[in-house]
Amino acid sequence: MRLNGGEAGSMKTTSEHALLTAEQERELARAIEAGVLAEQLLATGARPVSASATELREVAESGRQAWQRFQLSNLRLVWKLAGQESRRTGLGVDELFQEGCVALAAAVQRYDFTRGRFSTYALTRISQHLSVAGAARLGELALPGSRALQLRRAKSVQARLGMARGGEVGVAELASELQYSLRRAQTLIRYRAPVSIDTCDSAWQLPDQTSEDPEWHHFCGQLVGMLAKVPSDQARVLRLRYGLDGQSAVSIVELAAVMGLSISTVRRLERRGLSALRNLLARIDAEALAG
């Protein structure tokens, strides 16, 4: 779900929809399940029930409307949790709100209305997702979510102990406070996030591909070939983000505006695209060694 219009727009969106009662949650959840089944039957042509295609389309549309209402009615919860994470981390509440909407959609998809209220279930899922997203935005993007959270906790404890003691905190003391091994604490504290392309004086770009250097021609050909194997939306992000088409590299914010996507969506596409390229390179290296 992508919501536009800034903080004021997000606040207005959350206040326009009343909270659901327990009975309304059950009714909407049943409608969503029926809609999903109807869409499946329409797609496969199977007819285990005596319903026409028109009737199935109506049920599917009712399910989509129920899904939308379910999500819109729970945006207040997302906004509240995004605000709490924003106060803890100092990150922008709007971007965290977008991340929370992603978690909300996943929660709606997995919700079992026979096991209790949705808010109780969604609270944990959205909070966990926002914690991971917050850790990533604080410069730990190259780490897995669980490791990023450990690093953020270690830094928080280190800062708290430093303020209490009025000086630097040793790794051994930090490890004792966290109940980590000395080696584990050292590994966490020594971690340095990769330098963002946005902080460099000049972004790395592909030089003039008309160069007479045969090795450079070979590299360019390999890169073009690998990008062709990456999903098109991810490849486009990488081309624009890093200036791979000979143009100037652009920031995440500029790229989001150009593509008409949220900043968090562009970041996800960038991460997935880079991961896909790394996997392709690893495969090429493995084939080279095997040959």
DRENZABA-185668 format. One record per residue (C-alpha): residue number from 1; x, y, z. Coordinates in steps of 0.2 Angstrom, whole numbers. Last residue first. Layout:
<atoms>
<atom pos="NUM" east="X" north="Y" up="Z"/>
...
</atoms>
This chain:
<atoms>
<atom pos="291" east="182" north="-125" up="-77"/>
<atom pos="290" east="176" north="-128" up="-59"/>
<atom pos="289" east="184" north="-112" up="-54"/>
<atom pos="288" east="176" north="-102" up="-68"/>
<atom pos="287" east="159" north="-110" up="-64"/>
<atom pos="286" east="160" north="-105" up="-46"/>
<atom pos="285" east="166" north="-87" up="-51"/>
<atom pos="284" east="151" north="-85" up="-63"/>
<atom pos="283" east="139" north="-92" up="-50"/>
<atom pos="282" east="146" north="-79" up="-37"/>
<atom pos="281" east="144" north="-65" up="-49"/>
<atom pos="280" east="126" north="-70" up="-53"/>
<atom pos="279" east="122" north="-71" up="-34"/>
<atom pos="278" east="130" north="-54" up="-32"/>
<atom pos="277" east="119" north="-47" up="-46"/>
<atom pos="276" east="103" north="-54" up="-38"/>
<atom pos="275" east="108" north="-46" up="-21"/>
<atom pos="274" east="111" north="-30" up="-30"/>
<atom pos="273" east="94" north="-30" up="-38"/>
<atom pos="272" east="85" north="-36" up="-22"/>
<atom pos="271" east="93" north="-21" up="-12"/>
<atom pos="270" east="89" north="-9" up="-25"/>
<atom pos="269" east="71" north="-15" up="-27"/>
<atom pos="268" east="69" north="-14" up="-8"/>
<atom pos="267" east="76" north="4" up="-8"/>
<atom pos="266" east="65" north="9" up="-22"/>
<atom pos="265" east="50" north="3" up="-12"/>
<atom pos="264" east="55" north="12" up="4"/>
<atom pos="263" east="57" north="28" up="-5"/>
<atom pos="262" east="39" north="27" up="-12"/>
<atom pos="261" east="37" north="25" up="-31"/>
<atom pos="260" east="33" north="36" up="-45"/>
<atom pos="259" east="48" north="31" up="-55"/>
<atom pos="258" east="56" north="48" up="-56"/>
<atom pos="257" east="51" north="53" up="-39"/>
<atom pos="256" east="58" north="38" up="-31"/>
<atom pos="255" east="74" north="40" up="-41"/>
<atom pos="254" east="76" north="58" up="-34"/>
<atom pos="253" east="74" north="52" up="-16"/>
<atom pos="252" east="86" north="37" up="-18"/>
<atom pos="251" east="99" north="48" up="-26"/>
<atom pos="250" east="104" north="49" up="-44"/>
<atom pos="249" east="119" north="43" up="-54"/>
<atom pos="248" east="123" north="54" up="-69"/>
<atom pos="247" east="120" north="46" up="-86"/>
<atom pos="246" east="131" north="34" up="-95"/>
<atom pos="245" east="118" north="20" up="-94"/>
<atom pos="244" east="125" north="13" up="-78"/>
<atom pos="243" east="122" north="29" up="-68"/>
<atom pos="242" east="122" north="20" up="-51"/>
<atom pos="241" east="104" north="24" up="-46"/>
<atom pos="240" east="97" north="25" up="-64"/>
<atom pos="239" east="104" north="8" up="-70"/>
<atom pos="238" east="101" north="0" up="-53"/>
<atom pos="237" east="83" north="5" up="-52"/>
<atom pos="236" east="80" north="-1" up="-70"/>
<atom pos="235" east="87" north="-18" up="-66"/>
<atom pos="234" east="76" north="-20" up="-51"/>
<atom pos="233" east="61" north="-16" up="-61"/>
<atom pos="232" east="66" north="-27" up="-75"/>
<atom pos="231" east="70" north="-42" up="-65"/>
<atom pos="230" east="89" north="-46" up="-66"/>
<atom pos="229" east="94" north="-58" up="-80"/>
<atom pos="228" east="97" north="-43" up="-92"/>
<atom pos="227" east="107" north="-34" up="-79"/>
<atom pos="226" east="119" north="-49" up="-80"/>
<atom pos="225" east="121" north="-48" up="-99"/>
<atom pos="224" east="124" north="-29" up="-98"/>
<atom pos="223" east="137" north="-32" up="-84"/>
<atom pos="222" east="146" north="-45" up="-94"/>
<atom pos="221" east="147" north="-34" up="-110"/>
<atom pos="220" east="153" north="-20" up="-100"/>
<atom pos="219" east="167" north="-31" up="-92"/>
<atom pos="218" east="172" north="-37" up="-109"/>
<atom pos="217" east="173" north="-20" up="-117"/>
<atom pos="216" east="184" north="-15" up="-102"/>
<atom pos="215" east="195" north="-29" up="-105"/>
<atom pos="214" east="197" north="-25" up="-123"/>
<atom pos="213" east="202" north="-7" up="-119"/>
<atom pos="212" east="198" north="3" up="-135"/>
<atom pos="211" east="185" north="14" up="-125"/>
<atom pos="210" east="169" north="16" up="-134"/>
<atom pos="209" east="160" north="11" up="-118"/>
<atom pos="208" east="164" north="29" up="-111"/>
<atom pos="207" east="166" north="26" up="-93"/>
<atom pos="206" east="153" north="16" up="-82"/>
<atom pos="205" east="149" north="27" up="-67"/>
<atom pos="204" east="155" north="28" up="-49"/>
<atom pos="203" east="147" north="43" up="-40"/>
<atom pos="202" east="157" north="58" up="-38"/>
<atom pos="201" east="160" north="67" up="-21"/>
<atom pos="200" east="153" north="52" up="-12"/>
<atom pos="199" east="140" north="54" up="1"/>
<atom pos="198" east="125" north="49" up="-10"/>
<atom pos="197" east="134" north="32" up="-15"/>
<atom pos="196" east="132" north="27" up="3"/>
<atom pos="195" east="148" north="21" up="13"/>
<atom pos="194" east="145" north="3" up="19"/>
<atom pos="193" east="141" north="1" up="37"/>
<atom pos="192" east="155" north="-2" up="49"/>
<atom pos="191" east="155" north="-17" up="61"/>
<atom pos="190" east="169" north="-16" up="74"/>
<atom pos="189" east="155" north="-15" up="88"/>
<atom pos="188" east="146" north="-31" up="82"/>
<atom pos="187" east="162" north="-41" up="80"/>
<atom pos="186" east="169" north="-36" up="96"/>
<atom pos="185" east="153" north="-41" up="105"/>
<atom pos="184" east="153" north="-58" up="98"/>
<atom pos="183" east="171" north="-61" up="102"/>
<atom pos="182" east="169" north="-56" up="120"/>
<atom pos="181" east="154" north="-68" up="122"/>
<atom pos="180" east="137" north="-59" up="124"/>
<atom pos="179" east="128" north="-56" up="140"/>
<atom pos="178" east="124" north="-39" up="135"/>
<atom pos="177" east="131" north="-31" up="150"/>
<atom pos="176" east="146" north="-43" up="151"/>
<atom pos="175" east="150" north="-40" up="132"/>
<atom pos="174" east="149" north="-21" up="135"/>
<atom pos="173" east="161" north="-22" up="149"/>
<atom pos="172" east="173" north="-33" up="139"/>
<atom pos="171" east="171" north="-21" up="124"/>
<atom pos="170" east="177" north="-6" up="135"/>
<atom pos="169" east="165" north="8" up="138"/>
<atom pos="168" east="172" north="26" up="135"/>
<atom pos="167" east="169" north="39" up="148"/>
<atom pos="166" east="157" north="48" up="160"/>
<atom pos="165" east="151" north="32" up="169"/>
<atom pos="164" east="133" north="34" up="166"/>
<atom pos="163" east="134" north="42" up="149"/>
<atom pos="162" east="146" north="28" up="143"/>
<atom pos="161" east="135" north="15" up="150"/>
<atom pos="160" east="120" north="22" up="140"/>
<atom pos="159" east="130" north="24" up="124"/>
<atom pos="158" east="136" north="6" up="125"/>
<atom pos="157" east="119" north="0" up="129"/>
<atom pos="156" east="112" north="9" up="114"/>
<atom pos="155" east="126" north="3" up="102"/>
<atom pos="154" east="124" north="-15" up="107"/>
<atom pos="153" east="105" north="-14" up="105"/>
<atom pos="152" east="107" north="-6" up="87"/>
<atom pos="151" east="120" north="-20" up="83"/>
<atom pos="150" east="108" north="-34" up="89"/>
<atom pos="149" east="94" north="-26" up="79"/>
<atom pos="148" east="105" north="-26" up="63"/>
<atom pos="147" east="109" north="-44" up="66"/>
<atom pos="146" east="91" north="-49" up="67"/>
<atom pos="145" east="87" north="-39" up="51"/>
<atom pos="144" east="102" north="-46" up="41"/>
<atom pos="143" east="116" north="-33" up="39"/>
<atom pos="142" east="120" north="-22" up="24"/>
<atom pos="141" east="107" north="-10" up="29"/>
<atom pos="140" east="115" north="-6" up="45"/>
<atom pos="139" east="115" north="13" up="43"/>
<atom pos="138" east="101" north="19" up="54"/>
<atom pos="137" east="89" north="15" up="40"/>
<atom pos="136" east="92" north="-4" up="42"/>
<atom pos="135" east="89" north="-3" up="61"/>
<atom pos="134" east="73" north="7" up="58"/>
<atom pos="133" east="67" north="-6" up="46"/>
<atom pos="132" east="70" north="-21" up="58"/>
<atom pos="131" east="61" north="-12" up="72"/>
<atom pos="130" east="47" north="-7" up="60"/>
<atom pos="129" east="45" north="-25" up="55"/>
<atom pos="128" east="45" north="-31" up="73"/>
<atom pos="127" east="32" north="-18" up="78"/>
<atom pos="126" east="21" north="-22" up="63"/>
<atom pos="125" east="21" north="-41" up="68"/>
<atom pos="124" east="18" north="-38" up="86"/>
<atom pos="123" east="4" north="-26" up="85"/>
<atom pos="122" east="-5" north="-36" up="71"/>
<atom pos="121" east="-10" north="-50" up="82"/>
<atom pos="120" east="-17" north="-40" up="96"/>
<atom pos="119" east="-25" north="-28" up="83"/>
<atom pos="118" east="-33" north="-42" up="74"/>
<atom pos="117" east="-44" north="-48" up="88"/>
<atom pos="116" east="-44" north="-67" up="93"/>
<atom pos="115" east="-39" north="-84" up="86"/>
<atom pos="114" east="-54" north="-88" up="75"/>
<atom pos="113" east="-51" north="-72" up="64"/>
<atom pos="112" east="-35" north="-80" up="57"/>
<atom pos="111" east="-24" north="-66" up="50"/>
<atom pos="110" east="-11" north="-71" up="38"/>
<atom pos="109" east="-16" north="-59" up="24"/>
<atom pos="108" east="-21" north="-45" up="35"/>
<atom pos="107" east="-4" north="-46" up="44"/>
<atom pos="106" east="6" north="-45" up="27"/>
<atom pos="105" east="-4" north="-30" up="22"/>
<atom pos="104" east="0" north="-22" up="39"/>
<atom pos="103" east="18" north="-26" up="37"/>
<atom pos="102" east="19" north="-16" up="21"/>
<atom pos="101" east="8" north="-2" up="29"/>
<atom pos="100" east="21" north="-1" up="43"/>
<atom pos="99" east="35" north="2" up="30"/>
<atom pos="98" east="25" north="16" up="23"/>
<atom pos="97" east="23" north="23" up="41"/>
<atom pos="96" east="41" north="22" up="44"/>
<atom pos="95" east="44" north="33" up="28"/>
<atom pos="94" east="31" north="45" up="35"/>
<atom pos="93" east="38" north="45" up="52"/>
<atom pos="92" east="56" north="51" up="47"/>
<atom pos="91" east="69" north="43" up="57"/>
<atom pos="90" east="74" north="50" up="74"/>
<atom pos="89" east="77" north="32" up="81"/>
<atom pos="88" east="66" north="31" up="96"/>
<atom pos="87" east="54" north="45" up="92"/>
<atom pos="86" east="52" north="38" up="74"/>
<atom pos="85" east="49" north="21" up="81"/>
<atom pos="84" east="35" north="27" up="92"/>
<atom pos="83" east="27" north="37" up="78"/>
<atom pos="82" east="27" north="22" up="66"/>
<atom pos="81" east="18" north="12" up="80"/>
<atom pos="80" east="5" north="25" up="81"/>
<atom pos="79" east="3" north="27" up="62"/>
<atom pos="78" east="2" north="9" up="60"/>
<atom pos="77" east="-12" north="7" up="73"/>
<atom pos="76" east="-21" north="22" up="65"/>
<atom pos="75" east="-20" north="13" up="49"/>
<atom pos="74" east="-31" north="-1" up="55"/>
<atom pos="73" east="-47" north="4" up="47"/>
<atom pos="72" east="-39" north="7" up="30"/>
<atom pos="71" east="-32" north="-11" up="30"/>
<atom pos="70" east="-49" north="-19" up="34"/>
<atom pos="69" east="-58" north="-8" up="22"/>
<atom pos="68" east="-46" north="-12" up="8"/>
<atom pos="67" east="-47" north="-31" up="11"/>
<atom pos="66" east="-66" north="-30" up="12"/>
<atom pos="65" east="-67" north="-21" up="-5"/>
<atom pos="64" east="-56" north="-35" up="-12"/>
<atom pos="63" east="-67" north="-48" up="-5"/>
<atom pos="62" east="-83" north="-40" up="-12"/>
<atom pos="61" east="-74" north="-39" up="-29"/>
<atom pos="60" east="-70" north="-58" up="-28"/>
<atom pos="59" east="-88" north="-62" up="-23"/>
<atom pos="58" east="-95" north="-52" up="-37"/>
<atom pos="57" east="-83" north="-60" up="-49"/>
<atom pos="56" east="-89" north="-77" up="-43"/>
<atom pos="55" east="-107" north="-72" up="-46"/>
<atom pos="54" east="-103" north="-67" up="-64"/>
<atom pos="53" east="-93" north="-83" up="-67"/>
<atom pos="52" east="-108" north="-93" up="-61"/>
<atom pos="51" east="-109" north="-103" up="-45"/>
<atom pos="50" east="-114" north="-121" up="-41"/>
<atom pos="49" east="-98" north="-125" up="-31"/>
<atom pos="48" east="-83" north="-136" up="-35"/>
<atom pos="47" east="-82" north="-126" up="-51"/>
<atom pos="46" east="-64" north="-126" up="-57"/>
<atom pos="45" east="-60" north="-113" up="-71"/>
<atom pos="44" east="-42" north="-111" up="-64"/>
<atom pos="43" east="-42" north="-92" up="-63"/>
<atom pos="42" east="-60" north="-90" up="-59"/>
<atom pos="41" east="-59" north="-103" up="-46"/>
<atom pos="40" east="-44" north="-94" up="-38"/>
<atom pos="39" east="-52" north="-77" up="-38"/>
<atom pos="38" east="-68" north="-85" up="-30"/>
<atom pos="37" east="-57" north="-93" up="-16"/>
<atom pos="36" east="-48" north="-76" up="-13"/>
<atom pos="35" east="-65" north="-67" up="-12"/>
<atom pos="34" east="-72" north="-80" up="0"/>
<atom pos="33" east="-57" north="-78" up="12"/>
<atom pos="32" east="-58" north="-59" up="11"/>
<atom pos="31" east="-77" north="-60" up="14"/>
<atom pos="30" east="-74" north="-71" up="29"/>
<atom pos="29" east="-61" north="-59" up="36"/>
<atom pos="28" east="-73" north="-44" up="33"/>
<atom pos="27" east="-87" north="-53" up="43"/>
<atom pos="26" east="-75" north="-58" up="57"/>
<atom pos="25" east="-67" north="-40" up="59"/>
<atom pos="24" east="-85" north="-33" up="59"/>
<atom pos="23" east="-89" north="-44" up="73"/>
<atom pos="22" east="-74" north="-39" up="84"/>
<atom pos="21" east="-78" north="-21" up="80"/>
<atom pos="20" east="-68" north="-11" up="67"/>
<atom pos="19" east="-60" north="6" up="70"/>
<atom pos="18" east="-68" north="20" up="60"/>
<atom pos="17" east="-60" north="26" up="44"/>
<atom pos="16" east="-57" north="45" up="40"/>
<atom pos="15" east="-44" north="47" up="54"/>
<atom pos="14" east="-30" north="37" up="46"/>
<atom pos="13" east="-31" north="45" up="30"/>
<atom pos="12" east="-31" north="63" up="37"/>
<atom pos="11" east="-15" north="58" up="47"/>
<atom pos="10" east="-7" north="51" up="32"/>
<atom pos="9" east="-11" north="67" up="22"/>
<atom pos="8" east="-4" north="78" up="35"/>
<atom pos="7" east="12" north="68" up="36"/>
<atom pos="6" east="15" north="68" up="17"/>
<atom pos="5" east="3" north="68" up="3"/>
<atom pos="4" east="5" north="50" up="-3"/>
<atom pos="3" east="0" north="33" up="3"/>
<atom pos="2" east="7" north="17" up="-5"/>
<atom pos="1" east="0" north="0" up="0"/>
</atoms>
